[in-house]
Amino acid sequence: MTRLVVLFLFATVVALSGEGQSKWVYFGAGQRLHYGADARGDRIMDFSHAGYKGGGVSLPRVRVAREVRPAPGDNTGHLQAAIDAVVGLPLNQDGFRGAVVLGPGTYEVGDTLKIGASGVVLRGSGSGQDGTVIRVTGAPHRLLEISGNGSWEPRGKAAAITTSYVASGADSFEVDSVTGFKPGDRILVQRPVTEAWVRFMEMDRLVRDGKPQRWIKPGVVHSADRGIKSISGKRVTLDVPLSDSYDAKHLNPPGASIVAYGFPGRIEQVGLESMRVIVPAQDVPITKGQYTLLRMNAVSDGWVRDVTVEDTQNTITIGHSVRRVTLENVHVRHALPFSGAASPADFAISGTQILVHRSSVSGKRVWPVVTQAGVTGPNVILHFKADEAGVAPHQRWATGLLVDSSEFTNGTDRRPGLAFSNREHAGSGHGWSAGWSVAWNVKTDVLVVQQPPGAKNWCIGCTGRHATILWHGGPIAVPEIPSETFESPGVPVTPASLYLAQLRERLGAAGVKSIGY
């Protein structure tokens, strides 16, 4: 009996039982989670650290500091003055200055609002028709910028990682010296891009229209933003596991390292909530001016909740210097389909520990969720819905993404509901877009989940037809179905949500209850 037939019969038995189980993460004795690993120790990481305050913490309800009402005409100055007044208030013991609360009604806003200090929240009176409506006017622009300033500032001497292979999902490793490091330090775990690694990933031969395309330039460093939990001898244990593997064979020289950092310009405890935002519907190329909702940069512990958005393009951008942010009950609707060759993306993630939760996108020819270049997880898309396409890491190696208990309908081979893939020469050489990423109990019409050299992408308990074409339009090689990372096709597995099970395991029932379960 062939392996394919055996696995088909196994899947049939599981389907009749109505519940599957993964060998990679499963309930064992005492209903504790157990994790499978490959020969090198690589495993599915603990994603439960994604979200505000590192996951499992309720979004706060910040006290009212200023109340405003709609004024005739452009309200930009009116609203910015209220924000600036709150910025001028002292921080309380919880790290908040207060909320600018917009009363019910319609506010015309013709320019960008800015929050540039910790502890400030912009809150409406609800996202329904009787709540707060922001009607964006004027030339295309972004409604809100929530940004600190500066970047990571290395402090002290870097320490070389001496463990020859640090597995994906691991939270500890050896270094050559712990001098100058202590528990509680914020550090960057630095993974260099080398010529050897680019060759190993088979990304050194990308060609488009007869011209070489560069995937990632050697010398670039992918940094995971972490904290030191403990130090024992020369072993450093992190507060959050790593989303990529670190193989000295491909990274030396110069080799992986850690360095302590400060980030004095990063702001905290900031948010946007409870409003409806409407912009003029337009079908323009993404290279033209656009109406967008929000960009976050240099932010830690922020959130967006209860926001409905109509007709924006590239709606929310989460920058590389953002960590521990929750986007909850954010719903984007498009009245017009986009006709350009390149489609806008409504949730574009470049930060780490980002949770997109109970949110949705409705509209044609948009990418609901993308990750960008060099993104290090954990990042989580939980209970998300979209009515065309879905989650598609965009370019140049994002790691540690979980798409959990979500549904994407009306996908096609060119616009699948789920895509962990080699985009090859798309764009300017996007190449491998995702590694060490997990689709868990995802329902979609079309999916493509490919396996990068030396890495894995998992598709567990997923329903969907596998795409038959590559990004450039040619036929796709027969996917490895079934393979060690494709489990229980068409049959959901237990636990129903990997993120929630991991959160409960780490923080108990209170952690899950804190985010509404």
VEXVEXMAR-383597 format. One line per field, with one value per residue (C-alpha): residue number from 1; residue in three letters; y, z, x. Coordinates in steps of 0.001 Angstrom, whole numbers, padded with zeros to 6 digits. Example, Ala and Ser with C-alpha at 12.3 -4.5 7.8 and 13.67 -1.06 7.14 Angstrom:
<sites>
ronu <- 1 | 2
rolo <- ala | ser
yy <- -004500 | -001060
zz <- 007800 | 007140
xx <- 012300 | 013670
</sites>
This chain:
<sites>
ronu <- 1 | 2 | 3 | 4 | 5 | 6 | 7 | 8 | 9 | 10 | 11 | 12 | 13 | 14 | 15 | 16 | 17 | 18 | 19 | 20 | 21 | 22 | 23 | 24 | 25 | 26 | 27 | 28 | 29 | 30 | 31 | 32 | 33 | 34 | 35 | 36 | 37 | 38 | 39 | 40 | 41 | 42 | 43 | 44 | 45 | 46 | 47 | 48 | 49 | 50 | 51 | 52 | 53 | 54 | 55 | 56 | 57 | 58 | 59 | 60 | 61 | 62 | 63 | 64 | 65 | 66 | 67 | 68 | 69 | 70 | 71 | 72 | 73 | 74 | 75 | 76 | 77 | 78 | 79 | 80 | 81 | 82 | 83 | 84 | 85 | 86 | 87 | 88 | 89 | 90 | 91 | 92 | 93 | 94 | 95 | 96 | 97 | 98 | 99 | 100 | 101 | 102 | 103 | 104 | 105 | 106 | 107 | 108 | 109 | 110 | 111 | 112 | 113 | 114 | 115 | 116 | 117 | 118 | 119 | 120 | 121 | 122 | 123 | 124 | 125 | 126 | 127 | 128 | 129 | 130 | 131 | 132 | 133 | 134 | 135 | 136 | 137 | 138 | 139 | 140 | 141 | 142 | 143 | 144 | 145 | 146 | 147 | 148 | 149 | 150 | 151 | 152 | 153 | 154 | 155 | 156 | 157 | 158 | 159 | 160 | 161 | 162 | 163 | 164 | 165 | 166 | 167 | 168 | 169 | 170 | 171 | 172 | 173 | 174 | 175 | 176 | 177 | 178 | 179 | 180 | 181 | 182 | 183 | 184 | 185 | 186 | 187 | 188 | 189 | 190 | 191 | 192 | 193 | 194 | 195 | 196 | 197 | 198 | 199 | 200 | 201 | 202 | 203 | 204 | 205 | 206 | 207 | 208 | 209 | 210 | 211 | 212 | 213 | 214 | 215 | 216 | 217 | 218 | 219 | 220 | 221 | 222 | 223 | 224 | 225 | 226 | 227 | 228 | 229 | 230 | 231 | 232 | 233 | 234 | 235 | 236 | 237 | 238 | 239 | 240 | 241 | 242 | 243 | 244 | 245 | 246 | 247 | 248 | 249 | 250 | 251 | 252 | 253 | 254 | 255 | 256 | 257 | 258 | 259 | 260 | 261 | 262 | 263 | 264 | 265 | 266 | 267 | 268 | 269 | 270 | 271 | 272 | 273 | 274 | 275 | 276 | 277 | 278 | 279 | 280 | 281 | 282 | 283 | 284 | 285 | 286 | 287 | 288 | 289 | 290 | 291 | 292 | 293 | 294 | 295 | 296 | 297 | 298 | 299 | 300 | 301 | 302 | 303 | 304 | 305 | 306 | 307 | 308 | 309 | 310 | 311 | 312 | 313 | 314 | 315 | 316 | 317 | 318 | 319 | 320 | 321 | 322 | 323 | 324 | 325 | 326 | 327 | 328 | 329 | 330 | 331 | 332 | 333 | 334 | 335 | 336 | 337 | 338 | 339 | 340 | 341 | 342 | 343 | 344 | 345 | 346 | 347 | 348 | 349 | 350 | 351 | 352 | 353 | 354 | 355 | 356 | 357 | 358 | 359 | 360 | 361 | 362 | 363 | 364 | 365 | 366 | 367 | 368 | 369 | 370 | 371 | 372 | 373 | 374 | 375 | 376 | 377 | 378 | 379 | 380 | 381 | 382 | 383 | 384 | 385 | 386 | 387 | 388 | 389 | 390 | 391 | 392 | 393 | 394 | 395 | 396 | 397 | 398 | 399 | 400 | 401 | 402 | 403 | 404 | 405 | 406 | 407 | 408 | 409 | 410 | 411 | 412 | 413 | 414 | 415 | 416 | 417 | 418 | 419 | 420 | 421 | 422 | 423 | 424 | 425 | 426 | 427 | 428 | 429 | 430 | 431 | 432 | 433 | 434 | 435 | 436 | 437 | 438 | 439 | 440 | 441 | 442 | 443 | 444 | 445 | 446 | 447 | 448 | 449 | 450 | 451 | 452 | 453 | 454 | 455 | 456 | 457 | 458 | 459 | 460 | 461 | 462 | 463 | 464 | 465 | 466 | 467 | 468 | 469 | 470 | 471 | 472 | 473 | 474 | 475 | 476 | 477 | 478 | 479 | 480 | 481 | 482 | 483 | 484 | 485 | 486 | 487 | 488 | 489 | 490 | 491 | 492 | 493 | 494 | 495 | 496 | 497 | 498 | 499 | 500 | 501 | 502 | 503 | 504 | 505 | 506 | 507 | 508 | 509 | 510 | 511 | 512 | 513 | 514 | 515 | 516 | 517
rolo <- met | thr | arg | leu | val | val | leu | phe | leu | phe | ala | thr | val | val | ala | leu | ser | gly | glu | gly | gln | ser | lys | trp | val | tyr | phe | gly | ala | gly | gln | arg | leu | his | tyr | gly | ala | asp | ala | arg | gly | asp | arg | ile | met | asp | phe | ser | his | ala | gly | tyr | lys | gly | gly | gly | val | ser | leu | pro | arg | val | arg | val | ala | arg | glu | val | arg | pro | ala | pro | gly | asp | asn | thr | gly | his | leu | gln | ala | ala | ile | asp | ala | val | val | gly | leu | pro | leu | asn | gln | asp | gly | phe | arg | gly | ala | val | val | leu | gly | pro | gly | thr | tyr | glu | val | gly | asp | thr | leu | lys | ile | gly | ala | ser | gly | val | val | leu | arg | gly | ser | gly | ser | gly | gln | asp | gly | thr | val | ile | arg | val | thr | gly | ala | pro | his | arg | leu | leu | glu | ile | ser | gly | asn | gly | ser | trp | glu | pro | arg | gly | lys | ala | ala | ala | ile | thr | thr | ser | tyr | val | ala | ser | gly | ala | asp | ser | phe | glu | val | asp | ser | val | thr | gly | phe | lys | pro | gly | asp | arg | ile | leu | val | gln | arg | pro | val | thr | glu | ala | trp | val | arg | phe | met | glu | met | asp | arg | leu | val | arg | asp | gly | lys | pro | gln | arg | trp | ile | lys | pro | gly | val | val | his | ser | ala | asp | arg | gly | ile | lys | ser | ile | ser | gly | lys | arg | val | thr | leu | asp | val | pro | leu | ser | asp | ser | tyr | asp | ala | lys | his | leu | asn | pro | pro | gly | ala | ser | ile | val | ala | tyr | gly | phe | pro | gly | arg | ile | glu | gln | val | gly | leu | glu | ser | met | arg | val | ile | val | pro | ala | gln | asp | val | pro | ile | thr | lys | gly | gln | tyr | thr | leu | leu | arg | met | asn | ala | val | ser | asp | gly | trp | val | arg | asp | val | thr | val | glu | asp | thr | gln | asn | thr | ile | thr | ile | gly | his | ser | val | arg | arg | val | thr | leu | glu | asn | val | his | val | arg | his | ala | leu | pro | phe | ser | gly | ala | ala | ser | pro | ala | asp | phe | ala | ile | ser | gly | thr | gln | ile | leu | val | his | arg | ser | ser | val | ser | gly | lys | arg | val | trp | pro | val | val | thr | gln | ala | gly | val | thr | gly | pro | asn | val | ile | leu | his | phe | lys | ala | asp | glu | ala | gly | val | ala | pro | his | gln | arg | trp | ala | thr | gly | leu | leu | val | asp | ser | ser | glu | phe | thr | asn | gly | thr | asp | arg | arg | pro | gly | leu | ala | phe | ser | asn | arg | glu | his | ala | gly | ser | gly | his | gly | trp | ser | ala | gly | trp | ser | val | ala | trp | asn | val | lys | thr | asp | val | leu | val | val | gln | gln | pro | pro | gly | ala | lys | asn | trp | cys | ile | gly | cys | thr | gly | arg | his | ala | thr | ile | leu | trp | his | gly | gly | pro | ile | ala | val | pro | glu | ile | pro | ser | glu | thr | phe | glu | ser | pro | gly | val | pro | val | thr | pro | ala | ser | leu | tyr | leu | ala | gln | leu | arg | glu | arg | leu | gly | ala | ala | gly | val | lys | ser | ile | gly | tyr
yy <- 000000 | 003354 | 006099 | 008348 | 005749 | 005073 | 008761 | 009186 | 006374 | 007941 | 011306 | 009560 | 007923 | 011276 | 012946 | 010404 | 011066 | 014797 | 015850 | 015582 | 015839 | 017207 | 015556 | 019019 | 020414 | 018263 | 017716 | 015123 | 013991 | 016401 | 018313 | 019954 | 020931 | 018725 | 019743 | 017614 | 018587 | 017558 | 016029 | 019442 | 020518 | 022870 | 023149 | 025313 | 028292 | 029596 | 032343 | 033372 | 036346 | 038266 | 041200 | 044110 | 043717 | 040444 | 038695 | 037772 | 041302 | 043210 | 046373 | 049272 | 051767 | 055047 | 057923 | 060894 | 063869 | 066004 | 065857 | 067397 | 067881 | 068204 | 071676 | 073007 | 072534 | 070993 | 069632 | 068835 | 071764 | 071295 | 067641 | 068130 | 070859 | 068449 | 065762 | 068233 | 069333 | 065740 | 065260 | 068102 | 066289 | 064215 | 060437 | 058663 | 055585 | 053313 | 055191 | 057104 | 060783 | 060318 | 059929 | 062483 | 061482 | 062500 | 062855 | 061443 | 063091 | 063642 | 065246 | 066349 | 065925 | 067307 | 066540 | 064034 | 063858 | 062940 | 061250 | 061417 | 060842 | 057964 | 057494 | 059167 | 057555 | 058874 | 057462 | 057968 | 057199 | 053995 | 052665 | 052432 | 054920 | 056764 | 056940 | 058967 | 059307 | 060723 | 061841 | 062341 | 065267 | 067066 | 065539 | 061890 | 061548 | 059394 | 060057 | 059252 | 058835 | 057228 | 057364 | 057873 | 058745 | 057294 | 053640 | 050961 | 052261 | 049452 | 049643 | 047892 | 045124 | 042473 | 038821 | 036104 | 033202 | 030068 | 027424 | 025937 | 025474 | 027376 | 025812 | 027755 | 027992 | 027802 | 030352 | 029854 | 029534 | 029899 | 033045 | 033690 | 036139 | 037371 | 040310 | 043418 | 041491 | 040857 | 039586 | 042234 | 043730 | 044468 | 042913 | 042424 | 038875 | 039589 | 037192 | 038301 | 037737 | 036123 | 035078 | 031485 | 031654 | 033332 | 030531 | 027891 | 029419 | 029225 | 032943 | 033844 | 033118 | 035221 | 036706 | 038875 | 040036 | 038875 | 040951 | 039610 | 040350 | 040640 | 038927 | 040192 | 041967 | 040206 | 042374 | 043078 | 042009 | 040602 | 041456 | 039851 | 042277 | 040304 | 040525 | 038432 | 036248 | 034576 | 033811 | 030593 | 030402 | 031436 | 030323 | 033139 | 032447 | 034837 | 036123 | 035176 | 032275 | 032846 | 032686 | 031608 | 029104 | 030222 | 027865 | 028787 | 026798 | 029466 | 032534 | 032487 | 034793 | 037169 | 034945 | 035610 | 037755 | 039593 | 043200 | 045211 | 048259 | 051352 | 053003 | 056314 | 057591 | 054641 | 055542 | 053300 | 052918 | 054545 | 053658 | 054393 | 053161 | 053288 | 055185 | 054872 | 056360 | 057090 | 058271 | 059079 | 055820 | 055794 | 053265 | 054526 | 052762 | 052219 | 054558 | 057458 | 059385 | 057312 | 057732 | 055537 | 055094 | 054631 | 054167 | 053106 | 053394 | 053282 | 052030 | 049431 | 048295 | 049937 | 048990 | 049685 | 048427 | 048848 | 050752 | 050431 | 051804 | 052435 | 052745 | 053310 | 051882 | 050348 | 050930 | 050124 | 049968 | 048561 | 049479 | 047458 | 049295 | 048323 | 045587 | 044173 | 045689 | 044375 | 045217 | 044049 | 044362 | 046385 | 046021 | 047382 | 047630 | 048572 | 049748 | 049733 | 046874 | 047892 | 047486 | 048222 | 045631 | 045807 | 045583 | 047543 | 045766 | 046593 | 045191 | 045454 | 044074 | 044660 | 044649 | 041833 | 040414 | 041804 | 040277 | 040938 | 039674 | 039326 | 041589 | 041477 | 042857 | 043029 | 044050 | 042952 | 042905 | 043831 | 041882 | 041739 | 040916 | 040964 | 040835 | 042755 | 042123 | 040745 | 040427 | 038358 | 036954 | 035913 | 037588 | 036197 | 036522 | 035104 | 034685 | 036837 | 036863 | 038137 | 037692 | 037597 | 036446 | 036452 | 036318 | 036517 | 037351 | 039765 | 039603 | 038728 | 036349 | 036952 | 034314 | 033253 | 034039 | 032141 | 032271 | 030723 | 029729 | 032106 | 031998 | 033382 | 032930 | 033501 | 032990 | 032064 | 030535 | 034035 | 035409 | 032555 | 032787 | 031673 | 031955 | 030907 | 030789 | 031516 | 034616 | 034166 | 037209 | 038938 | 042615 | 043121 | 039629 | 039013 | 035378 | 033328 | 035354 | 033217 | 030591 | 028824 | 029956 | 028081 | 027887 | 026267 | 025313 | 027755 | 027476 | 028839 | 028091 | 028140 | 027945 | 027620 | 026473 | 025722 | 024508 | 026716 | 025129 | 024399 | 025676 | 024671 | 026076 | 024160 | 023673 | 021869 | 021215 | 023429 | 023202 | 024388 | 023429 | 023835 | 026419 | 025158 | 028152 | 030092 | 033844 | 034421 | 032372 | 029140 | 025764 | 024988 | 021806 | 019194 | 020297 | 017938 | 016653 | 014878 | 015807 | 016079 | 019647 | 019065 | 017425 | 016619 | 018197 | 019140 | 018158 | 020680 | 019617 | 020090 | 022539 | 024630 | 027661 | 027191 | 030742 | 030477 | 027058 | 028363 | 031437 | 029302 | 027057 | 030017 | 032256 | 030047 | 030709 | 034344 | 035067 | 033758 | 035495 | 038803 | 038908 | 037906 | 034073
zz <- 000000 | -000989 | 001541 | -000164 | 000212 | 003842 | 004696 | 002759 | 004788 | 007997 | 007028 | 006252 | 009692 | 011320 | 009278 | 010474 | 014075 | 013494 | 015152 | 014223 | 016174 | 015253 | 016136 | 016344 | 019102 | 020987 | 024372 | 026475 | 030076 | 032295 | 029224 | 028936 | 025525 | 024124 | 021215 | 018525 | 017067 | 014113 | 014325 | 014889 | 017566 | 015401 | 016589 | 016429 | 018639 | 021544 | 019873 | 023057 | 023620 | 020751 | 021725 | 024133 | 027142 | 025690 | 025470 | 027945 | 029269 | 028902 | 026848 | 029302 | 029555 | 029931 | 031867 | 029966 | 029881 | 027167 | 025553 | 022172 | 019960 | 016179 | 014772 | 011360 | 008600 | 009019 | 012545 | 012169 | 014259 | 016778 | 017379 | 017285 | 019913 | 022220 | 021621 | 022306 | 025529 | 026769 | 025659 | 028044 | 031050 | 033399 | 033204 | 036007 | 037783 | 035077 | 032299 | 030985 | 030448 | 029397 | 026529 | 024054 | 023712 | 020640 | 021248 | 018846 | 015472 | 012258 | 012155 | 008886 | 009004 | 006200 | 007439 | 009512 | 013277 | 015330 | 018673 | 019554 | 023327 | 025686 | 027488 | 025005 | 023531 | 020822 | 021503 | 019821 | 021105 | 019130 | 015611 | 014817 | 012915 | 016137 | 017358 | 016140 | 012387 | 010964 | 007393 | 005778 | 003345 | 001253 | -000670 | 000036 | 003373 | 006475 | 009210 | 012206 | 012914 | 016256 | 016403 | 018739 | 017364 | 016883 | 016866 | 018881 | 020438 | 021078 | 024511 | 025499 | 023680 | 021636 | 022645 | 020022 | 020054 | 020351 | 020081 | 016651 | 015904 | 017676 | 016695 | 015655 | 018676 | 021137 | 023933 | 025043 | 023737 | 024802 | 024250 | 024491 | 027372 | 029608 | 030887 | 030816 | 030523 | 033242 | 033537 | 032485 | 029800 | 026445 | 023705 | 019971 | 018828 | 015598 | 012655 | 009752 | 006122 | 004457 | 000922 | 002159 | 003551 | 000411 | -001690 | 000681 | 000279 | -003522 | -003760 | -005564 | -009050 | -009290 | -012752 | -014095 | -017714 | -018206 | -015287 | -011957 | -008941 | -005395 | -002615 | 000523 | 000423 | 002375 | 005337 | 006286 | 009863 | 010960 | 014630 | 017085 | 019833 | 023079 | 026805 | 028983 | 031338 | 033077 | 032791 | 033955 | 033280 | 029660 | 028778 | 028111 | 028320 | 026575 | 027582 | 024166 | 021918 | 018623 | 015359 | 013170 | 013350 | 013714 | 011930 | 012338 | 009177 | 007105 | 009345 | 010158 | 009545 | 011114 | 013126 | 015233 | 018352 | 021048 | 022099 | 024788 | 023638 | 024742 | 022852 | 024590 | 021777 | 021753 | 023155 | 025122 | 026157 | 023114 | 021215 | 018809 | 019482 | 018985 | 015766 | 012126 | 009490 | 005968 | 003092 | -000553 | -002513 | -005235 | -007539 | -008004 | -008296 | -005011 | -006287 | -006155 | -003119 | -000870 | 001993 | 004804 | 008426 | 010633 | 010779 | 013959 | 014473 | 017588 | 019728 | 022472 | 024080 | 021888 | 020448 | 017989 | 018842 | 017702 | 014520 | 011245 | 008133 | 004719 | 001447 | 002680 | 000846 | 002671 | 005761 | 008707 | 008652 | 011658 | 011398 | 012283 | 015566 | 016963 | 019559 | 021641 | 019863 | 019579 | 016717 | 017820 | 016121 | 013249 | 010146 | 006718 | 003885 | 000257 | -002034 | -005164 | -006501 | -007271 | -010841 | -010565 | -011240 | -007576 | -004853 | -001598 | 001758 | 004636 | 007519 | 006789 | 009612 | 010133 | 013947 | 016468 | 018982 | 016969 | 017475 | 014884 | 016528 | 015560 | 012555 | 008888 | 005380 | 002760 | -000800 | -004109 | -005277 | -001949 | 000221 | 003650 | 005625 | 004626 | 006408 | 005036 | 004814 | 007672 | 010115 | 013256 | 015116 | 017055 | 015099 | 015168 | 013004 | 015071 | 014133 | 011010 | 008015 | 004471 | 001426 | -001122 | -000594 | 002942 | 004525 | 002272 | 003577 | 000994 | 000675 | 001846 | 004781 | 007524 | 010273 | 013089 | 011748 | 013023 | 011116 | 013518 | 013231 | 010336 | 007166 | 003718 | 000861 | -002905 | -003305 | -006623 | -007704 | -008228 | -005055 | -002553 | 000881 | 002425 | 000953 | 002720 | -000438 | -002658 | -004588 | -006742 | -008920 | -008081 | -007380 | -007402 | -006176 | -003211 | -003053 | 000029 | 001862 | 004955 | 007105 | 010356 | 009982 | 010884 | 009469 | 012133 | 011439 | 008542 | 006096 | 002619 | -001011 | -002239 | -000374 | -001141 | 001602 | 000440 | 002284 | 002229 | 002339 | 005934 | 007310 | 007604 | 007088 | 008679 | 007428 | 010158 | 010149 | 007091 | 004439 | 000911 | -002562 | -003211 | -005819 | -009189 | -010436 | -009226 | -008741 | -012242 | -013715 | -014497 | -013152 | -009548 | -008718 | -007108 | -003466 | -000824 | 000110 | 002411 | 004055 | 007618 | 007896 | 006243 | 008778 | 008979 | 005657 | 005657 | 009308 | 012122 | 014871 | 018600 | 020213 | 018186 | 018566 | 018979 | 020268 | 022920 | 024046 | 024365 | 026221 | 028658 | 029190 | 030005 | 032001 | 032963 | 032411 | 033475 | 030497 | 028034 | 029814 | 029697 | 025906 | 025816 | 025943
xx <- 000000 | 001491 | 002236 | -000321 | -003085 | -002173 | -002316 | -005550 | -007136 | -005844 | -007353 | -010642 | -010738 | -009951 | -012685 | -015219 | -014188 | -014667 | -011404 | -007752 | -004539 | -001142 | 002130 | 003695 | 001452 | -001026 | -002598 | -000841 | -001110 | -002979 | -004182 | -000771 | 000554 | 003275 | 005492 | 007058 | 010421 | 012544 | 016007 | 017604 | 015134 | 013072 | 009471 | 006391 | 007099 | 005021 | 002982 | 001171 | 003484 | 001840 | -000325 | -000545 | 001780 | 003032 | -000344 | -003041 | -003560 | -006841 | -006755 | -007084 | -009903 | -008067 | -009612 | -011037 | -008655 | -010301 | -013735 | -014404 | -017448 | -017616 | -017132 | -018197 | -015622 | -012188 | -011662 | -007944 | -006708 | -009515 | -008614 | -004849 | -005098 | -006923 | -004300 | -001495 | -003179 | -003193 | 000423 | 001244 | -000231 | 001956 | 002010 | 000178 | 001519 | 000060 | 001833 | -001185 | -001809 | -005409 | -007839 | -009088 | -012739 | -014707 | -018410 | -020995 | -021320 | -019377 | -015934 | -014369 | -010590 | -008452 | -004933 | -002960 | -003408 | -000345 | 000264 | 003945 | 004032 | 003354 | 000079 | -002289 | -005418 | -007746 | -011212 | -014546 | -018021 | -018496 | -018030 | -021743 | -023875 | -024751 | -021179 | -018202 | -017717 | -014490 | -015002 | -011615 | -011499 | -008913 | -006035 | -005188 | -003405 | -003065 | -005608 | -003390 | 000290 | 001236 | 005003 | 007873 | 011268 | 014719 | 015639 | 017414 | 020644 | 023170 | 024763 | 027942 | 029757 | 027988 | 028377 | 028751 | 026307 | 028449 | 025714 | 026329 | 022631 | 019868 | 016556 | 013505 | 011208 | 014116 | 014436 | 018041 | 021595 | 025225 | 027294 | 031026 | 030615 | 027794 | 029810 | 027656 | 024373 | 021800 | 018212 | 015733 | 017977 | 016407 | 018533 | 018642 | 019369 | 021213 | 021096 | 023317 | 022450 | 025466 | 026338 | 026424 | 022894 | 021514 | 023046 | 021670 | 018197 | 018674 | 018024 | 021252 | 019909 | 016751 | 016242 | 013446 | 013216 | 016796 | 018115 | 019430 | 017226 | 018558 | 016604 | 018378 | 021709 | 024467 | 025403 | 021802 | 021028 | 017667 | 017196 | 014793 | 013721 | 013852 | 014488 | 016790 | 014783 | 017725 | 021440 | 023084 | 026799 | 027077 | 023550 | 021090 | 017357 | 014977 | 011549 | 010120 | 011260 | 013020 | 011104 | 014027 | 016864 | 020488 | 022859 | 026534 | 027294 | 025532 | 025937 | 029676 | 031385 | 030408 | 028039 | 024959 | 025213 | 023307 | 023628 | 021847 | 019955 | 018106 | 015276 | 014549 | 012351 | 009952 | 006529 | 004166 | 000535 | -001050 | -004185 | -007010 | -010529 | -014286 | -014938 | -015919 | -013611 | -014834 | -012637 | -013468 | -013554 | -010910 | -009306 | -005751 | -002374 | -000564 | 002164 | -000303 | -001514 | -003766 | -006180 | -004870 | -005908 | -002868 | 000860 | 002681 | 006417 | 008617 | 005715 | 005529 | 002276 | -000321 | -003667 | -006468 | -009956 | -013536 | -012718 | -014607 | -012959 | -014450 | -012527 | -008976 | -005974 | -002997 | -005090 | -002789 | 000999 | 002859 | 006547 | 009658 | 010202 | 006783 | 006302 | 003443 | 000440 | -003133 | -005499 | -008957 | -012325 | -010919 | -013078 | -012130 | -014642 | -014034 | -016811 | -014625 | -012492 | -008913 | -007740 | -004020 | -001325 | -000255 | -002879 | -002955 | -002645 | -004972 | -002915 | 000833 | 002971 | 006657 | 006813 | 006973 | 004482 | 001563 | -001908 | -004627 | -007772 | -011461 | -011006 | -011980 | -011560 | -014296 | -013482 | -012037 | -008419 | -006862 | -004455 | -006074 | -002899 | 000766 | 004091 | 007041 | 010794 | 012869 | 009972 | 010590 | 007590 | 005699 | 002902 | -000639 | -003744 | -006615 | -010313 | -009896 | -012229 | -011842 | -014041 | -011219 | -007643 | -006312 | -002854 | 000183 | 003656 | 004913 | 008659 | 012129 | 011851 | 009330 | 009391 | 007093 | 003609 | 000567 | -002729 | -005201 | -008872 | -009528 | -011593 | -010833 | -013306 | -013283 | -009553 | -007961 | -004668 | -003293 | -004866 | -004916 | -006435 | -003159 | 000331 | 003531 | 005556 | 008503 | 007477 | 010581 | 011252 | 007939 | 008439 | 012184 | 013029 | 010750 | 011833 | 011041 | 008428 | 007871 | 009511 | 008680 | 005061 | 001888 | -001625 | -003815 | -007444 | -007675 | -010545 | -009944 | -010692 | -007083 | -003795 | -000117 | 002242 | 005772 | 008863 | 011976 | 015426 | 016386 | 013067 | 009435 | 005969 | 003097 | -000465 | -002406 | -006148 | -006582 | -009270 | -008526 | -007376 | -003673 | -002746 | -001557 | 000457 | 003465 | 003616 | 004953 | 002092 | 003915 | 002780 | 003625 | 005464 | 003238 | 003162 | 004422 | 000991 | 000933 | 004234 | 005448 | 004167 | 000767 | -001517 | -005218 | -006227 | -009893 | -010350 | -009824 | -007483 | -007538 | -006968 | -009367 | -007072 | -003331 | -002809 | -005498 | -004268 | -000724 | -001952 | -003922 | -000915 | 001339 | -001033 | -003955 | -007651 | -007254 | -004992 | -007559 | -010439 | -008586 | -008882 | -012533 | -012661
</sites>
